[in-house]
């Protein structure tokens, strides 16, 4: 079936169609690699091998990670080179250049460069006072900054309804537990992104909100009945698709037996239920036909364990295309020259599957047509005036008004759960001793800086890092404290979020295993309580931990975030800590409202 492109002006061949359906990651590449060692050389400039690969195979898009981004000039040059490589292909079609820049926990551009905001649950917490205003504003700003860098697709918003307190991967990436709230705020962000030239991607269809397994590390299963699925999981997708038909929808590597109990045999020989990403009933019958979605469907990353543990890479791509997915995200790992042949094999195999009728040729052509239609709609171009782009980006990224909006959201989200004994605002006299307990030393320093900057009184600070502390010195600091501010981040921090070099100075004899840190915090809170100290407990991420630790605090606050945007050795700060300090010192009130239910609290 021939395919017309307003870019190329001629019919796309089958190989060109297939190339458009692949979204590659260029995270690492070792031009001299022999394949025996894992490559960890970041791609910050485009190697000739990868440029030639994009040109040769008419690749439709790439995804950028933090490793690909060092500074503004570098990423603009990289994106310009990527588009030049695409322009040399036989189709001449520009690339989707995509990124995960949700805000909050998931922000790939360095926080000191771009405005990252405090994430979706903080937006949900601000809703009762601000409505959709901050959802819209944050999306508009993120979109303007991405576009200035030459990025045109953002894998956001996350419209999963967080119904499970033990959800390890969504939690604060969700606006909350109310499907209507999620739909309204998600819809506002779709508008904010797309009205500013960035293609949005609703994720993770049909919903990742009620899982206790991370699909990066396993294959979750949602056991909801159909009524619950429609009322909860699907509701935001249905509402936003009906109203806005966003550019993309991203699939989830999740089993939904009530929607499709069809099985497959894994590469280990085990019979299993198909994940949504590979389910024709879910992708074609439900998303396309029943919900009427007309845009581009993209998989979540195919290297995630929810897929890669059970399928060989080529079989995974075939299965997703057979289900009706348009784009395979990160279909095959390309880390050194030896891997280039694997992409040749993938495309040759896909072409063979179409020619043999295993993949429907008309469906492949229609899929490529949806991709081209989306590129046309957003006027994607492979032409970039680099000099103008550099000048504009320097003015746009992290602009003062953007940082002010970021600070406004952080403050609007702070939620007061409890305030007994007139604990807040803190009435700190000159030379008061403030003991801070944090998940790591950097967060201690960030709050200390924020408090010190907001008061003209000299204060004395001490810190306990939950990564490790010396018990006798810590007890001495607790006993000397006039107030104890203790904070916790739940679920566990990932490796990239921990304190780093600051904590390496701690005596390794007193380091604490990550699983033991909540128990250590509870022990410290009990000690502070026995010493009759005034205690403020702060939930820094998903507020469900208040059910465990809130009982020890005279006052309890939730911030939903702990971004540290500046860390230059002399100064460590972030909008969530500044907002927290303002509330602690009475410079602002906590107007946020819990967007999720906490046991024994709501």
N, C-alpha and C positions, 0 to 999 in steps of 0.2 A: 504494500500500500504506500504510494508516494506521499511525501510530507512536505508541505510548503513552509518556508521560513521567511518572514519579512526582513530578517537579517541577511540571509544568504541568497534569497531570491530563487533558489532551486530546490528540487526535492532532495531530502536527506536519504542517504543509503541506509541499509540496515545497520552497518557498522557505526555510522554516525549517530543513528538513533540510540544504539546501545551505549556509546560513549557519553551521550548526554544524560544517561540514566545512572551515571556513577559519580559519587561525591568522595573524593580522595582526601586522606589526611597526609600532610607533608610535615609531620611533627619533627621527625628525626631523619637524617640521611647521611650515610658515610660513603662518599664516592670511591674510596679505596677499600671499603669493607669486604671481608671475605665470607661474611655470613656466619662465622663461627662464634663471634661475640656479639652481644646485644648492642646495637648502635644507640648512642645517646648524644649525638651531635645535633643540636637544634638547627632547623632550617630557618635562618634569618635572612638569607639571600638565596635566590633561586639557582640551584645547580643546573648545569646544562642537561644532565640526564633527565631531570624532572620536567624541565621546559620542553624537551623533545618528546617526552611521554604524553604531555598534555596536548601538544600539537598533533602527534601521530594518531592518537586515539580519539580526538574530538571530545575530550573530557568535559563534562558538563559543569563540574563545580569542585571546590576544595573547601575544607574546614580548617580554620586556624586555631591553634592552642596558645597558651601563655608562652610556651617555648619559642613560638614564631614571632614574638613581639618584644622588642627591646626598647624602641623609642618611636616617636612619631615619624621622623624622616625615614627610618629603616622600614617600617611596615608599609608606608605609602610606596616606597620603591619596590618592595616585595610584591605588593598587589599590582603595581603597574607592570612589573615583569611577568607576573602570572597572566594578566590580560593580554599582554603582547604575545605570549606563547599560544593562548587560545585564538587570537586573531590570525595566526599563521596556519591554523588548521584548515582543512578543506571546506569545513562548514563556515568558518569565520565567526562562530557564535561566541559571545562573551561568556565568562564564567559566573556562576553563583560563587561568591566568596563569602563564606559563612562563619559563624562563631557562636559560642555559648556565652552571651553577655546578659544573663537574666538580671543581674544585680544581687546583692547580698552574698550568699555562700558561693554562687557561681558567677565569677567575673574573670575573664581571661586576660583583659588588658590591665597592666599594672595600675593599682589604685591611686598611685601618685600622679599618673598620667591622665586617666579617664575618670569620669564621675560614675561611681559604681552603685550608689544608693545602698539602703539597708535591707532590701529584699521584699518578697511578696507578703510574708506574714506581718511585717511592719506596716505594709500598705493596708492589709486587712484590719489591723489594730486601729488604724487612723480613720476607718470608714465612717464611724458614727458621727464624727465631727466634720470630716472633710469630704465625705462621699467619694466620688471617683476622681476628684481633682488631683490628688497626688499620684494616683495610678497613671493618669493621662500625662501629667507633667514629667514623671520619671521616664516613661516610655519615649516621650518626645525628645528629651535630652539625650538619652542613650542612642536614639536613632540619629540625631544630628551628629553626634560624635563618631558613630560607626561610619556614617556616610562620608564624613570628612576624611576618613582613613581609606576609603575605597572598598569598604565592606558593604554587602547589600542584603545579606540574610542573617537574621538573628533567631536562634532556636529558643524562642520565648513568644508568648508567656506560658508558664507552667500552669495548667488549669486542672491539675489533680486536686481532688477534694480530700484533704487530710483527715481521715476518719480513724486512724490507728496511732495511738501515742507511741508505739514502738517502731514506727516507720523509720528505717535507717537512712533513707535516701531522699525522701521528699520533705517531710516536716516543715521547716520554715520556708521552703521553696513554694509552698502552697499559701494562698491567701487565707485559708481557714477551712472550717468543716461544713459551712453552709453552702450548698451548691448554687443557690441564687446569688450570694455574695461573690462567689468565685466567678460565676458567669458575668456578672456586672463589671467586676474589676478586670477580668481577663479581656472582656470586650473593649473596655476603655483603653487597655494597653495595645490591643490589636490596632485600634484607630490611631493611637499615638505613634506607633511604629510605622504603620503603612502610609499615613498621611505625610510622613517625613521621609519617604523613599526607601524604607527598610522593609523587606518581606518578613512577615512574622510566621511563626510555626507553633501552632497549638500542640502541647504535649502533656502527657504521654497517652495516646489513645489506645484502648478505651478507658484508661484511668489507672494511676499507680498509687492512689491515695490510701488504700487499705491493704498494704503489704507489710510484712515484717522481714522481708528478704530484699536485698539490693540486687537489681537485675545486672549490675556490673559484676557481681560475684556469684550469682546463682539465678535460678529460674523461679520467680514468685508465682503463686497461684492464688487467685481471688475466688472465694467460694460463695459469693453473693448469688442470690436468686435473681431472676430476670427483673422482677419488680424493683428490687433494691438497685440493681445496675442502672435502670432507667431513671430512677429518682435521685440517685447519688452520683455514681461514676460518670455516666453519659450526659447528665443534665447540662453541665457547662459547655461541652462540645456541641450538643444539639442547639442550644440557644445561640451561641456565637456563630456557628455555621449558618443557621437560618437567617441571621441578621446581617452577617458581614462576609461570609465565604472567604476566610483568610487565605493568604497565599499558599501556606503549607500546613499540613497536619503531620505530626511525628508519631510513629507507632511505638507501642510498648512491648518489650520482650516479657510478656506475662501470659500465663494460662488463665483463661476464663471459661471453665467447663460449661456454665449455663449458656454461654453464647456459642461455643464450639467445643464439642468433646471428641472431635476427630483426632486420631492418633498418628504418630509417625514413629519410625524406628531410628533411634539416635545412632551416631557413629560407633558407640560402644555396644550396640545391639539391644538397647533397652527400649521398650514400647512406652511412649509418653504422649501426653496431650499436646497438640500444636500450640505454640505461643501465638499471640495475636498478630505479630509481625508476619507470620507465615500462614495465617488463616484467611482463606478466601471468603468464608462466611462473615468474618469480622471486617475485613478490608473492603471487599467488593459489595457483598450483600447488605451489610449494615452501614458502613460509612458512606459508600458511594450511592447505593440504591435507596436505602431507608432514610438516611439523614440527608441525602441529596448533595453531598459534598462534590464540588466541581473542580477544586484546586489540585495541587500537587501533594501526593502522599510520599513521605520520606521515612525510612526506617530510623530507629535509634541506632547507635553505632553497632555494627555487626561484629566488632571484636569483643564486645561485652560477653561475660561468661554465660548470660542467659541464652546466647546463641552459640558462641564459639566452643563451649564445652560439649555441645551435642551435634554440631554440624561441621563438616569441612567447609572452608570458605566459599568455594565455588558452588557447592550444593546449597549453601545458605542463600546466596544471591538468586539462584534459580528458583528456590522456594518462595522467596519474597516477591519476585516478579510474577510467578504463577498465581500468587494470592491477589495481585492487582496493585502492588506498590509501584510507584513511579521511580523513586531514586533509592539506590542502595548506598547508605552512608558508611564510609570506611570499610569497603567490601574486602579489601586485601591489603596486607601489610607490605609496604615498600620502604625498606630501610637501607638497602645497598644495591649495587648493580645486578647481583644475582636475582633479586626480587622482580626486576623489570620483566623477565620472561613470564612470571606468574600472571601479570596483567594481560600479556598476550594470550596466555592459555585461557584466562577467564573470558575474554571477549570472543575468542574462537569457539569456546564451548557454548556460550550464549547464542552465538550465531548459528551453531549447529542445532541447538535445541529449537530455535525458531524454524529453521529449514526443515527439520524433521516433524514439526507440528507439536512438539512438546510444550513450547511456548507459542501462544497465538500471535501471529504476525500483525494482525489488525489491532490487537490490544497493545502491542509494543509501539506501533505507530501512533495510536491514540495517546498513549502515555507520553511519548516524545512531544506530541503536539501540545499537551498540557504544559510541559516544561517550556516550550517555546512561547506559548501564550503568556506565561507568567513573566518570562524575560522581556517580552514586548510590553506588557502592561506596566512594568516598572522601568521601562526605557533603559535597560542595562546596556552598557557600552564598554568596549575594550579600549576606548580612547580616554586618556587621562592627561590633563595639563598639570604636570608634576609641580611646576613652580607655583602655580596658583593654589594647588591642593595643599602644598606645604604651608603656605602663608595662611590659608584659611584654617587648617587644622590646628596650627599653633594658637590661633585666636579662640577656637571653638572648644577644644578638649580641656576639661577642667576649668572652664571659664568661671569667673566669680559668681555670676548669677546661677550657674549650674551647681556650684558648691553650696550656695545658699539654699537652693531647692533640696539638695541632698541633706543638709542640716535640718531643714524644716521637716522632712519626712522622719528623720531619726528622732526628733523631739516629739513630733505628733504621735509616734508609736508608743512611747514609754508609758507603761501601764502600771498603775498602783493597785496592788492586790490587797494590801493590808498596811495599816499605819497605827499601831498601838503605842501607848506611852508617849504620845506626841513626839515620836522619833523623828519624823520628817516635818519640816526641813531640819537638817542637822544644825544644831546651835553650837558651833565650834568656837571656843575661845582661842586667843593667841596661844601658840605652842601646844595645842591639843595634839594628842597622839592618835593617829589613824592607822589601824592595822588592816591591810587589804589582803584578802585571800582570793587568788585567781587561778585559772587553769594553767597559766604559765607566766613567766616573769614579764614578758612584753606587755601583757594586759594589765598587770600591776602598774607598770610604768606609765601606760597610757592613761589610766584613771588618775594616777598621782599627778601627772602633768595637767590634766583637765581640771582637777580640783584646785591645784595651786594657781592656775591661770585665772580662776573665777573668784578668788578671794584675795584681799590684800593683807590678811592675817598670816603670820608665819605658822606653818603647821609641820609636825613631825610625822614622817611616814615610815612604816615598815611593811614588809611583803612576805607572804608565804606563797610559793608556787606549788601547785598540786602535782607538778611533775617530780618534785623532790624537795625536801626541807629537813633541816636538823631539828629534831623534836624539842630539845632543851631550849635552844635559842627561840624557837617558835612559841613555846609556852611562856617564855619571858616577855616576848613582844605582846602576846595576848593579854597577859596580866597587866602590862603597862598601858594598854590601849584605853582611850576614852570612848572610842567607837570601833566596832569591827564591821567592815564591809566585805561580805563573802559572796563569791559568784561562782556559777557553774554553767558549763556548756554541754547540753545534751541534745542528740546522741553524741557519742564519742567524737572527738576531733579526728579528722584525717591527718595523715603525716604532714601534709602541706600547710596545715593550719596551726601547728604547735609552735612553741616559742622560738625554737631554733637556737642560735648561738648564745643568747643570753642565759639559757638554762644549762648550757654545757659547763658554765662556771660553778654550778652547784656540785657539792660533793657527791660523787656517784654512789657512795655508800648509802646515801639517803634517797636515791631515786625510787620512784613509785611506779609500778606497772600500771598501765592505763586502766585495766579492769579494776584495780584496787583504789583508784582515785576517788570515786564517790564515797567509799567507806572512810577514806582518810578525811574527806571534807566533813562528813557527818560527825566524826570523832572530834574534829576541831570545833565545830559548832556546839557540840555538847560541852566541851571545855569552856568555851566562851560563855555559854549559858550558866554553867556552874559558877563562873567568876562574876556573874551578874553584870556582864557587859551589855551595852546597847548594841544590838545587832541589826544590820540591814542585809537581807538576802536578795541577790539579784540573779534572775534567770537570764542568761546571755543568748540563748538560742531558743529551742522549742520549750515553751513554758510548762510542759508536763512535769518537769523536775520539781516544780513548786509543791507537788503532792508529797514529795519525800522531804524536801529541805525547808519548805516554807514555815513549818511548825516552829523552827528555831529562830526565825526572824521576828523582831518587833515590828519591822516594816519589811514589806516584800514588793519588789518591782520586777517588771519584765521589759527587756529591750529588744528581743528577737534578733539581735545582731551584735557583732563585736568587731566590725571592720577596723583595721589599722591601715590608714592611708598614707601616713608619713612615718618613716622610720629611718632617720639619717644619722643615728648614733647619738646625737644630742637631744633629739626631740622625737617622741613617739606619740601619735595621736590618731584619732578617727572620729567620725561623726557620732557614732553610737556612744562613745565614751564622753564626748563633750555634752551630748544630750543628757546622759545619766548624771553627770556632775552638776548640770544646771538644776535638775530635779532634786538631787540630794541637798544642794545648798539653798534651795528655795528661790532660785533665779527664774524658774519656770515651773508650771504645774504639769502633772502627768495626766493627760487627757485621753490616752489610749484605752481601748477596750479589748478584752480577751476575745480573739476570733475562734478559739477552740475551747472545748470543755476540759476542765481539770478536775480530777477526782477530789471530792470533798471541798471544792472551791466554788465553782459556778452555781 
